[in-house]
Amino acid sequence: VLASRRQTGRESLPLSTREAARAALATPSRRGAAAAMADATYGASTPTETEVVDDERTTLIQKRRPRRLRRSVAAAAALILCGTAVKVKRGSIREYRLGSDVGELGEYPTATWEAVNNDSVEKVYDLEEHILVTTEVNNAYVFYKELLFGRLGRATGTLDPSKGVRVKSHAYATSAWNTFQSNLDDKLVKANSIVWVSVVNTMDTLVAGGMQKELNAMGVADEVIYWGCNSGETCDGSDGELLVGECVYTYGDDVLLHNTLLRTLLSYELPLTIVLASDLDCKTRLPVTHHKIIYAGDSSQAQFDEYVSRGGDAAWFPFGYEGVVTDDEVDELVENVEASLKAEKDTLLSYSGSVIYRKPSRVRLGEWAISGGIEEMEQLAARSGLKLDVESYGMYGMDRVHPEGPEVTWTAGITDEDSDTLQGRSYYVLSPAGDVWTSGRMIEALTFGAIPVVDETYKTDNGVSAKGCKDPALRWRQVAADTFVFVDDWPKLPETLVANDALDVEKRAARVARLHGVLRRVADDARDAILTPPKNAKTVCETVPLFDDELQQLVQQAYDYYTQPAPEGAPFGGMPWFDAFVENPSLPTNTCGAKDLSASNGAKCFDEACALPSAASFDCKAVDTTV
């Protein structure tokens, strides 16, 4: 009986979704390919196979809007004969577009790019990648492509001249993620491919766990389920779906039971390198499989260590560069880094950032700043003979912290008009935790040649600012303990800076000089991780679906949650479950649970009861080769 309710290996999408995806993919060439398992592509080719391009400019190819991509393809289409690739000249990273506005596997136009940065390159690695495009994935992807192999690496001197890459790249917009899962089902993803994915953005987005109609029948109206609906006069779910998925990631205990795509990836028979790009990777506990897992999030070192201790094949990446999406933005980043590395340093400490209720470390920073900290920082800058440029701008929810203050908009020092190179002209850059601990501030400051001041205030605030992560600064202490500055309480900031050479000109300069070695180590480790294929022995994974009675029990829990009594004096006067939720600044992200956002951002789900799991259990084990 147990076997009859189990499914092994890859999981299926709903039939209608699968059929639609396959219809979009059904071409003669693909059908032939589906007949056999995809071949491995990893391996080094001889250097003579790759031609070096002299131009030093590099660009991104994945994150342009589809329309812009397709215009470039359409312009080249007239030059394409019989599927021959046409080169789009971009610089030292050479890029090609294939002759269709739909990729080989039914997504964005398939592209190839290659990076060979030295005439004496010893190896060129042939790679294939699949990118499920999100903002967080793009942050990590810019780090990988532009720092490890591209122009940003050239600007910072972190390229490895002995290694080049030739990459075939498939990118999927959100609307095509079902297509990618169908590619997995049809075994079209080749062995050792690199898959870029954000766990939080691929959570199963089923409103009320797909049991909305059942809840309606029990008397729970849509207006109750979809608090804050504002896309129209009726609540049809368009406001609620994504937020329910993100919130169950925040509040749920087992990520895998709410992420069909992640289970499908881990169940894939061929080994993959799976890059998990998320600011909450520290919460993603996975079973050991034959895949390599790259945790692309600053705060995930403890999770990485735990995974490796169980025999997992894994690596750590920094979060990446935030806000760099288009080719032009990459160019701007590189130009600012180049200018910063040549500029004379004139600033002791710089920082600019927002503060909201869900950013408790920045709240504490502001409390200290306006109660005398501003004067302390300005006095320290004066003693150093350098200027100060630190500012905080307030946003929403601060009335929850101090109804009558403190002011959250404050400035210490002067505001520099040349913000593009401010980090590079600073000796120290403040990196306080936000609504999650992880951010791009550390790797960005390091790249610009400034010393990051890393936030360890979770050690003195009962872990609130760690946002559920275990010792999130661990990795940066391991690689840069003698170079970065680590502060565990904001009132100690001035004395901590003095203890870390803020007033010693020679030692301060020496500390800056060590930054290049730190960046080089981070880049070298990441490059080796991405170029080394998975090493673990084959595993098999099993998903156990929910019994009907288990599902009904979960529906009852959801009903109880949605219909709970409103607390006495509830201020929101609408949904009892919404009124009953107690806000907590230790909760990660400002997307789920911040009540002051609900009116403008649609449905919120504050409990796992709001989004039912899509499986009863999931586990993986090694294949017994002795049988």
C-alpha positions as CSV (number, residue, x, y, z in Angstrom):
1,V,0.0,0.0,0.0
2,L,2.8,2.4,0.9
3,A,4.5,1.9,-2.5
4,S,1.3,2.8,-4.3
5,R,1.3,6.3,-2.9
6,R,5.0,7.0,-3.6
7,Q,6.6,8.5,-6.5
8,T,10.3,8.4,-7.1
9,G,12.8,10.4,-9.0
10,R,11.4,13.5,-10.8
11,E,8.1,14.9,-9.8
12,S,5.3,15.8,-12.2
13,L,3.6,19.1,-12.8
14,P,-0.2,19.2,-13.1
15,L,-1.3,17.7,-16.3
16,S,-2.6,20.9,-17.9
17,T,0.7,22.7,-17.1
18,R,2.8,19.8,-18.4
19,E,0.8,19.6,-21.6
20,A,1.1,23.3,-22.3
21,A,4.8,23.3,-21.6
22,R,5.4,20.3,-23.9
23,A,3.3,21.8,-26.6
24,A,5.6,24.8,-26.6
25,L,8.6,22.6,-26.8
26,A,7.5,20.0,-29.3
27,T,10.0,20.3,-32.2
28,P,11.5,17.4,-34.2
29,S,15.0,18.0,-32.8
30,R,13.8,18.1,-29.2
31,R,11.7,14.9,-29.5
32,G,14.8,13.1,-30.8
33,A,16.9,14.4,-28.0
34,A,14.3,13.3,-25.4
35,A,14.7,9.7,-26.5
36,A,18.1,9.4,-24.7
37,M,19.6,10.8,-21.6
38,A,21.6,14.0,-22.2
39,D,25.3,13.7,-22.5
40,A,27.9,15.1,-20.2
41,T,29.5,18.4,-21.3
42,Y,32.2,19.1,-18.7
43,G,35.8,18.9,-19.8
44,A,38.7,21.1,-20.9
45,S,39.4,21.7,-24.5
46,T,42.7,22.8,-26.0
47,P,43.6,26.5,-25.9
48,T,43.9,26.6,-29.7
49,E,40.2,26.1,-30.1
50,T,39.3,29.5,-28.7
51,E,40.1,32.8,-30.3
52,V,41.1,35.7,-28.1
53,V,39.4,39.0,-28.6
54,D,41.4,42.1,-27.7
55,D,38.6,44.5,-26.7
56,E,38.4,44.5,-22.9
57,R,34.7,45.3,-22.6
58,T,32.4,42.6,-21.1
59,T,28.7,42.5,-20.7
60,L,25.8,40.5,-19.3
61,I,23.6,38.5,-21.6
62,Q,20.9,37.0,-19.3
63,K,19.0,39.8,-17.6
64,R,17.9,42.1,-20.4
65,R,14.2,42.3,-20.8
66,P,12.9,39.7,-23.3
67,R,11.8,42.3,-25.8
68,R,15.3,43.8,-25.9
69,L,16.8,40.4,-26.3
70,R,14.5,39.5,-29.1
71,R,15.1,42.7,-31.0
72,S,18.8,41.8,-31.1
73,V,18.0,38.4,-32.3
74,A,15.6,39.7,-34.9
75,A,18.2,42.0,-36.2
76,A,20.7,39.2,-36.6
77,A,18.2,36.7,-38.0
78,A,18.6,37.9,-41.6
79,L,22.2,36.9,-41.4
80,I,21.6,33.4,-40.1
81,L,21.6,30.5,-42.5
82,C,20.7,26.9,-41.5
83,G,21.1,27.7,-37.8
84,T,24.6,29.1,-38.0
85,A,25.4,31.2,-34.9
86,V,26.0,34.9,-35.5
87,K,28.5,36.6,-33.3
88,V,27.4,39.7,-31.3
89,K,30.6,41.5,-30.6
90,R,30.7,42.4,-26.9
91,G,34.4,42.3,-26.0
92,S,36.8,39.9,-24.2
93,I,33.7,37.8,-23.4
94,R,32.5,36.8,-26.8
95,E,28.8,36.2,-27.2
96,Y,26.6,34.5,-29.7
97,R,22.9,34.4,-30.3
98,L,21.3,31.4,-32.0
99,G,18.9,32.0,-34.8
100,S,15.5,32.1,-33.1
101,D,13.5,34.3,-30.7
102,V,12.8,31.1,-28.7
103,G,15.7,29.1,-27.2
104,E,16.6,25.5,-28.0
105,L,14.7,24.4,-24.9
106,G,11.8,26.8,-25.1
107,E,13.0,29.9,-23.1
108,Y,14.8,33.1,-23.8
109,P,17.1,32.9,-26.8
110,T,19.9,30.5,-26.2
111,A,23.3,32.1,-26.1
112,T,26.9,31.1,-25.9
113,W,29.7,33.1,-24.4
114,E,33.4,32.5,-23.9
115,A,36.1,34.2,-21.9
116,V,39.8,33.7,-22.6
117,N,41.8,36.3,-20.8
118,N,45.4,35.4,-21.8
119,D,47.1,34.2,-24.9
120,S,48.8,31.4,-22.9
121,V,45.6,30.1,-21.4
122,E,46.1,26.4,-20.5
123,K,42.5,25.2,-20.4
124,V,39.2,26.3,-21.8
125,Y,36.3,24.7,-19.9
126,D,33.1,23.8,-21.8
127,L,30.1,24.5,-19.6
128,E,26.4,24.5,-20.0
129,E,24.1,26.4,-17.7
130,H,20.4,27.0,-17.0
131,I,19.4,30.3,-15.3
132,L,16.0,30.7,-13.6
133,V,16.1,34.5,-13.8
134,T,15.4,36.5,-10.6
135,T,17.0,39.5,-9.0
136,E,18.9,37.3,-6.4
137,V,20.1,34.9,-9.1
138,N,21.4,37.9,-11.1
139,N,23.4,39.2,-8.2
140,A,25.3,36.0,-7.9
141,Y,25.6,35.6,-11.7
142,V,27.2,39.0,-12.1
143,F,29.8,38.0,-9.5
144,Y,30.5,34.7,-11.4
145,K,30.6,36.0,-14.9
146,E,32.0,39.4,-14.5
147,L,34.4,39.0,-11.6
148,L,35.6,35.4,-12.1
149,F,35.9,35.6,-15.9
150,G,35.2,39.1,-17.2
151,R,36.0,42.8,-17.2
152,L,35.4,43.3,-13.4
153,G,38.0,40.6,-12.8
154,R,40.4,42.3,-15.2
155,A,39.9,45.6,-13.4
156,T,40.6,44.1,-10.0
157,G,43.4,41.8,-11.0
158,T,41.5,38.6,-9.9
159,L,41.4,36.7,-13.2
160,D,43.2,33.4,-13.5
161,P,45.0,33.7,-16.8
162,S,45.4,29.9,-17.1
163,K,41.7,29.2,-17.3
164,G,39.1,30.2,-19.8
165,V,35.4,29.2,-20.3
166,R,33.1,28.5,-23.2
167,V,29.5,28.5,-21.9
168,K,26.2,27.5,-23.5
169,S,23.5,29.4,-21.6
170,H,19.8,28.8,-21.3
171,A,17.8,31.5,-19.4
172,Y,14.2,31.2,-18.3
173,A,11.8,34.0,-17.4
174,T,9.4,33.4,-14.5
175,S,6.7,32.4,-16.9
176,A,9.0,29.6,-18.3
177,W,10.0,27.9,-15.1
178,N,7.5,25.1,-15.8
179,T,9.3,24.7,-19.1
180,F,12.5,24.1,-17.2
181,Q,10.9,21.5,-15.0
182,S,9.6,19.8,-18.1
183,N,13.2,19.8,-19.5
184,L,14.2,18.0,-16.3
185,D,11.3,15.5,-16.7
186,D,12.4,14.8,-20.3
187,K,16.0,14.4,-19.3
188,L,17.2,17.3,-21.5
189,V,19.4,18.9,-19.0
190,K,22.9,17.6,-19.5
191,A,25.1,16.1,-16.9
192,N,27.3,18.5,-14.9
193,S,25.2,21.5,-16.1
194,I,25.1,24.5,-13.8
195,V,21.6,25.5,-12.6
196,W,21.1,29.0,-11.1
197,V,18.0,29.1,-8.9
198,S,16.5,31.1,-6.0
199,V,14.8,28.8,-3.5
200,V,12.6,31.5,-2.0
201,N,11.3,32.6,-5.5
202,T,10.5,29.0,-6.6
203,M,8.4,28.0,-3.6
204,D,5.1,26.4,-4.5
205,T,2.8,29.4,-5.0
206,L,-0.5,27.7,-4.3
207,V,-2.9,30.0,-2.5
208,A,-4.0,28.2,0.7
209,G,-2.1,25.2,-0.5
210,G,-4.3,24.8,-3.5
211,M,-7.3,24.2,-1.2
212,Q,-9.0,27.6,-1.8
213,K,-12.3,26.0,-3.0
214,E,-12.4,23.6,-0.1
215,L,-12.0,26.5,2.3
216,N,-14.6,28.4,0.5
217,A,-17.0,25.5,0.9
218,M,-16.2,25.5,4.7
219,G,-17.2,29.2,4.8
220,V,-13.9,30.9,4.4
221,A,-14.5,33.6,1.8
222,D,-11.8,34.8,-0.6
223,E,-11.9,38.2,1.1
224,V,-10.6,36.5,4.3
225,I,-7.9,34.5,2.5
226,Y,-6.7,37.4,0.5
227,W,-6.2,40.2,3.0
228,G,-5.4,43.4,1.2
229,C,-6.6,42.5,-2.3
230,N,-6.4,45.6,-4.5
231,S,-5.9,44.4,-8.1
232,G,-9.7,44.7,-8.7
233,E,-13.1,44.5,-7.1
234,T,-12.8,40.7,-6.7
235,C,-10.1,38.7,-5.0
236,D,-9.0,36.3,-7.6
237,G,-5.7,35.3,-6.2
238,S,-3.4,37.5,-8.3
239,D,-2.4,39.4,-5.2
240,G,-1.9,36.5,-3.0
241,E,0.0,33.8,-4.9
242,L,3.7,35.0,-4.8
243,L,3.4,36.4,-1.3
244,V,2.0,33.1,0.1
245,G,5.0,31.3,-1.4
246,E,7.5,33.7,0.1
247,C,5.9,33.7,3.4
248,V,5.8,30.0,3.8
249,Y,9.5,30.1,3.1
250,T,9.9,32.5,6.0
251,Y,7.6,30.8,8.5
252,G,7.6,27.2,7.4
253,D,9.9,24.5,9.0
254,D,10.7,22.4,6.0
255,V,11.5,24.2,2.7
256,L,11.6,21.1,0.6
257,L,8.0,20.1,1.4
258,H,6.9,23.4,-0.2
259,N,9.2,23.5,-3.3
260,T,8.4,21.0,-6.0
261,L,11.1,22.4,-8.4
262,L,13.9,22.0,-5.8
263,R,12.8,18.4,-5.1
264,T,12.8,17.7,-8.9
265,L,16.4,19.1,-9.1
266,L,17.7,17.0,-6.3
267,S,16.0,13.9,-7.8
268,Y,17.6,14.4,-11.2
269,E,19.5,11.3,-12.2
270,L,22.5,13.2,-13.7
271,P,24.8,15.2,-11.5
272,L,24.3,19.0,-11.5
273,T,26.0,22.0,-9.9
274,I,23.1,23.8,-8.3
275,V,23.7,27.4,-7.3
276,L,21.2,28.5,-4.6
277,A,21.1,32.3,-4.9
278,S,19.2,33.7,-1.9
279,D,19.7,35.9,1.1
280,L,18.1,33.2,3.2
281,D,20.2,30.2,2.0
282,C,21.0,29.7,5.7
283,K,17.5,28.2,6.1
284,T,17.8,25.7,3.2
285,R,18.8,22.3,4.8
286,L,19.1,19.7,2.0
287,P,19.7,15.9,1.9
288,V,23.0,14.9,0.6
289,T,22.9,13.9,-3.1
290,H,25.2,13.4,-6.1
291,H,24.8,17.1,-7.0
292,K,27.1,19.9,-6.0
293,I,25.4,22.7,-4.0
294,I,26.8,26.2,-4.1
295,Y,25.3,28.4,-1.3
296,A,25.4,31.9,-2.8
297,G,24.7,33.9,0.3
298,D,27.1,35.5,2.7
299,S,25.3,34.2,5.8
300,S,25.2,30.5,4.8
301,Q,28.7,29.3,5.9
302,A,27.3,27.4,9.0
303,Q,24.7,25.7,6.7
304,F,27.5,24.9,4.3
305,D,29.6,23.4,7.1
306,E,26.7,21.3,8.3
307,Y,26.0,20.0,4.8
308,V,29.7,19.0,4.2
309,S,29.8,17.3,7.6
310,R,27.2,14.9,6.3
311,G,29.2,14.1,3.2
312,G,27.7,16.8,0.9
313,D,29.6,18.3,-2.0
314,A,29.3,22.0,-1.6
315,A,30.9,25.5,-1.9
316,W,30.2,29.0,-0.7
317,F,29.7,32.1,-2.8
318,P,29.1,35.7,-1.7
319,F,25.7,37.1,-2.3
320,G,27.0,39.1,-5.3
321,Y,26.5,42.6,-6.7
322,E,23.1,44.1,-6.1
323,G,21.3,46.3,-8.6
324,V,23.4,45.4,-11.6
325,V,21.1,44.0,-14.3
326,T,21.8,45.3,-17.8
327,D,24.9,45.5,-19.8
328,D,25.1,49.3,-19.2
329,E,24.9,48.8,-15.5
330,V,27.7,46.3,-15.6
331,D,29.8,48.8,-17.6
332,E,29.0,51.5,-15.0
333,L,30.0,49.2,-12.1
334,V,33.3,48.4,-13.8
335,E,34.1,52.0,-14.7
336,N,33.4,53.1,-11.1
337,V,35.6,50.3,-9.7
338,E,38.4,51.3,-12.1
339,A,38.1,54.9,-11.1
340,S,37.9,54.1,-7.4
341,L,41.0,51.9,-7.4
342,K,43.0,54.8,-8.9
343,A,41.5,57.5,-6.6
344,E,43.1,58.9,-3.5
345,K,41.3,58.0,-0.3
346,D,39.8,61.1,1.5
347,T,37.1,59.5,3.6
348,L,37.4,57.6,6.9
349,L,34.0,56.0,7.0
350,S,31.0,56.0,4.6
351,Y,27.6,54.5,4.5
352,S,24.1,55.1,3.2
353,G,21.1,53.0,3.9
354,S,17.4,52.8,4.8
355,V,15.9,51.8,8.1
356,I,12.5,50.2,8.8
357,Y,11.0,48.2,11.6
358,R,12.3,44.9,10.1
359,K,15.9,46.2,10.1
360,P,16.5,46.1,13.9
361,S,20.3,46.5,13.7
362,R,19.9,49.8,11.7
363,V,17.3,50.9,14.3
364,R,19.9,50.4,17.0
365,L,22.5,52.1,14.9
366,G,20.2,55.1,14.6
367,E,19.4,55.2,18.3
368,W,23.1,55.3,19.1
369,A,23.8,57.9,16.4
370,I,21.3,60.5,17.5
371,S,22.1,60.1,21.2
372,G,25.7,61.1,20.7
373,G,27.1,58.7,18.2
374,I,27.1,61.3,15.4
375,E,29.4,63.5,17.4
376,E,31.7,60.6,18.3
377,M,32.1,59.6,14.6
378,E,32.7,63.2,13.6
379,Q,35.4,63.6,16.3
380,L,37.1,60.4,15.1
381,A,37.1,61.6,11.5
382,A,38.6,64.9,12.6
383,R,41.4,63.1,14.5
384,S,42.2,61.0,11.4
385,G,42.3,64.1,9.1
386,L,39.7,62.6,6.8
387,K,36.1,63.4,6.1
388,L,33.0,61.4,7.2
389,D,30.0,60.5,5.0
390,V,27.4,58.4,6.9
391,E,23.6,58.8,6.4
392,S,20.4,57.0,7.1
393,Y,17.0,57.6,5.6
394,G,13.8,56.4,7.3
395,M,11.0,54.5,5.6
396,Y,7.9,52.8,7.1
397,G,7.0,51.1,10.3
398,M,9.3,53.1,12.6
399,D,6.3,54.2,14.7
400,R,6.3,50.6,16.0
401,V,9.7,51.1,17.6
402,H,9.4,54.6,19.0
403,P,6.0,56.3,18.5
404,E,7.5,59.6,19.4
405,G,11.0,59.0,17.9
406,P,13.9,58.6,17.5
407,E,14.4,60.3,14.2
408,V,15.5,57.7,11.6
409,T,16.8,60.2,9.1
410,W,20.2,61.4,10.2
411,T,23.6,62.3,8.8
412,A,27.1,62.3,10.2
413,G,29.7,64.3,8.3
414,I,29.1,65.7,4.8
415,T,27.4,64.3,1.8
416,D,29.8,63.6,-1.1
417,E,28.4,64.5,-4.5
418,D,30.7,61.9,-6.2
419,S,28.8,58.9,-4.8
420,D,30.0,56.7,-7.6
421,T,33.6,56.4,-6.2
422,L,32.8,57.2,-2.6
423,Q,33.3,53.6,-1.4
424,G,36.7,53.4,-3.2
425,R,37.8,56.7,-1.6
426,S,36.8,55.4,1.8
427,Y,39.0,53.5,4.2
428,Y,36.1,51.8,5.9
429,V,32.5,51.1,4.7
430,L,29.7,50.4,7.2
431,S,27.7,47.2,6.4
432,P,24.8,47.0,8.8
433,A,22.3,44.1,8.5
434,G,18.9,44.9,7.0
435,D,15.7,42.9,6.8
436,V,17.9,39.9,6.2
437,W,21.6,39.7,7.3
438,T,23.0,39.0,3.9
439,S,23.6,41.7,1.4
440,G,26.0,42.7,-1.4
441,R,27.7,45.4,0.8
442,M,30.7,43.3,1.8
443,I,31.7,42.0,-1.6
444,E,31.0,45.4,-3.1
445,A,33.2,47.3,-0.6
446,L,35.9,44.7,-1.0
447,T,35.8,45.1,-4.8
448,F,36.0,48.9,-4.6
449,G,39.0,48.6,-2.3
450,A,37.4,49.6,1.0
451,I,37.5,47.8,4.4
452,P,34.0,46.4,5.2
453,V,32.8,47.0,8.8
454,V,30.9,43.7,9.2
455,D,27.8,43.6,11.5
456,E,28.0,41.1,14.3
457,T,25.5,42.9,16.6
458,Y,23.5,39.7,16.6
459,K,25.9,38.7,19.4
460,T,24.5,41.4,21.6
461,D,20.8,41.6,20.5
462,N,19.8,38.0,21.3
463,G,20.3,37.0,17.6
464,V,17.5,39.3,16.3
465,S,19.6,40.8,13.5
466,A,20.9,37.4,12.4
467,K,17.4,36.8,11.0
468,G,17.4,33.1,11.8
469,C,20.9,32.5,10.4
470,K,23.6,30.8,12.6
471,D,26.6,33.1,13.0
472,P,26.1,34.8,9.6
473,A,29.5,36.6,9.6
474,L,31.4,33.3,10.0
475,R,32.7,33.0,6.4
476,W,34.0,36.6,6.3
477,R,35.9,36.0,9.6
478,Q,37.5,32.9,8.1
479,V,38.8,34.7,5.0
480,A,39.4,38.2,6.3
481,A,39.7,38.2,10.1
482,D,42.9,40.3,10.0
483,T,41.6,42.8,7.3
484,F,37.8,43.4,7.8
485,V,36.4,45.1,10.9
486,F,33.8,43.2,13.0
487,V,31.6,45.2,15.4
488,D,29.3,43.5,17.9
489,D,27.6,46.6,19.3
490,W,27.1,50.0,17.6
491,P,28.2,52.1,20.6
492,K,31.5,50.4,20.3
493,L,32.0,51.4,16.7
494,P,34.5,54.3,17.3
495,E,36.7,52.2,19.7
496,T,36.5,49.2,17.3
497,L,37.7,51.4,14.4
498,V,40.6,52.7,16.5
499,A,41.5,49.2,17.5
500,N,41.5,48.3,13.7
501,D,44.0,51.0,12.6
502,A,41.6,54.0,11.9
503,L,44.2,56.4,13.4
504,D,47.4,54.7,12.3
505,V,48.2,55.9,8.7
506,E,50.7,53.1,7.9
507,K,48.7,50.2,9.4
508,R,45.6,51.5,7.8
509,A,47.2,51.6,4.4
510,A,48.6,48.1,5.0
511,R,45.1,46.8,5.9
512,V,43.8,48.3,2.6
513,A,46.7,46.6,0.7
514,R,45.6,43.2,2.1
515,L,42.1,43.6,0.6
516,H,43.3,42.4,-2.8
517,G,44.5,39.1,-1.4
518,V,41.1,38.6,0.2
519,L,39.3,39.3,-3.0
520,R,41.6,37.1,-4.9
521,R,41.1,34.2,-2.5
522,V,37.3,34.6,-2.7
523,A,37.5,34.6,-6.5
524,D,39.9,31.7,-6.7
525,D,37.7,29.5,-4.4
526,A,34.6,30.4,-6.3
527,R,36.2,29.8,-9.7
528,D,37.5,26.4,-8.7
529,A,34.0,25.5,-7.3
530,I,32.2,26.4,-10.5
531,L,34.8,24.6,-12.8
532,T,35.0,21.4,-10.8
533,P,32.2,19.0,-11.6
534,P,30.2,17.2,-8.8
535,K,32.1,14.4,-7.2
536,N,29.6,12.4,-5.0
537,A,28.4,8.9,-5.8
538,K,25.0,8.5,-7.3
539,T,21.9,9.0,-5.1
540,V,18.2,8.4,-5.5
541,C,15.5,10.5,-4.0
542,E,11.9,9.7,-3.1
543,T,8.9,12.0,-2.6
544,V,6.0,10.7,-0.5
545,P,2.8,12.5,-1.5
546,L,0.1,13.4,1.0
547,F,-2.7,10.9,1.9
548,D,-6.2,12.3,1.4
549,D,-6.8,12.3,5.2
550,E,-3.5,14.1,5.8
551,L,-4.5,16.7,3.3
552,Q,-7.9,17.1,4.9
553,Q,-6.2,17.6,8.3
554,L,-4.1,20.4,6.8
555,V,-7.1,22.0,5.3
556,Q,-8.8,21.9,8.8
557,Q,-5.7,23.6,10.2
558,A,-5.9,26.3,7.6
559,Y,-9.6,26.8,8.3
560,D,-8.8,27.1,12.0
561,Y,-6.1,29.7,11.3
562,Y,-8.3,31.8,9.0
563,T,-11.3,31.8,11.3
564,Q,-9.5,32.3,14.7
565,P,-11.1,34.9,17.0
566,A,-9.8,38.4,16.7
567,P,-7.9,39.6,19.7
568,E,-9.7,42.1,22.0
569,G,-9.2,45.7,20.7
570,A,-7.8,44.5,17.3
571,P,-6.8,47.6,15.4
572,F,-7.1,46.4,11.9
573,G,-10.8,45.6,12.0
574,G,-10.9,43.1,9.2
575,M,-9.4,39.6,9.2
576,P,-9.0,37.9,12.6
577,W,-5.9,36.0,11.6
578,F,-4.3,39.2,10.4
579,D,-5.2,41.0,13.7
580,A,-3.9,38.1,15.7
581,F,-0.4,38.2,14.2
582,V,2.2,39.8,16.5
583,E,4.9,41.7,14.6
584,N,8.5,40.8,15.4
585,P,11.6,42.6,14.0
586,S,13.6,39.3,14.1
587,L,11.5,38.0,11.2
588,P,13.3,38.1,7.9
589,T,12.3,40.2,4.9
590,N,9.9,43.1,4.8
591,T,7.6,41.3,2.4
592,C,5.9,38.9,4.8
593,G,4.2,39.9,7.9
594,A,4.9,43.7,8.0
595,K,1.3,44.8,8.5
596,D,1.9,48.4,7.4
597,L,2.6,46.9,3.9
598,S,-0.5,44.9,3.5
599,A,-2.8,47.6,2.1
600,S,-0.4,48.1,-0.9
601,N,1.1,44.7,-1.4
602,G,-1.8,42.2,-1.2
603,A,-2.1,39.0,0.8
604,K,0.1,38.1,3.7
605,C,0.6,34.7,5.2
606,F,2.0,34.6,8.7
607,D,1.9,30.9,9.4
608,E,2.6,27.6,7.6
609,A,-1.1,26.9,7.9
610,C,-1.7,29.4,5.1
611,A,0.2,27.4,2.5
612,L,-0.1,23.7,2.6
613,P,2.9,21.5,1.7
614,S,2.9,19.8,-1.6
615,A,4.4,16.5,-0.2
616,A,4.4,14.5,3.0
617,S,8.1,13.8,3.0
618,F,11.2,13.9,0.8
619,D,14.5,12.0,1.3
620,C,17.5,10.9,-0.7
621,K,20.0,8.0,-0.2
622,A,23.1,6.6,-1.9
623,V,22.6,3.9,-4.5
624,D,23.9,0.5,-3.3
625,T,26.4,-0.4,-6.0
626,T,27.2,-3.8,-4.4
627,V,23.8,-5.3,-5.4
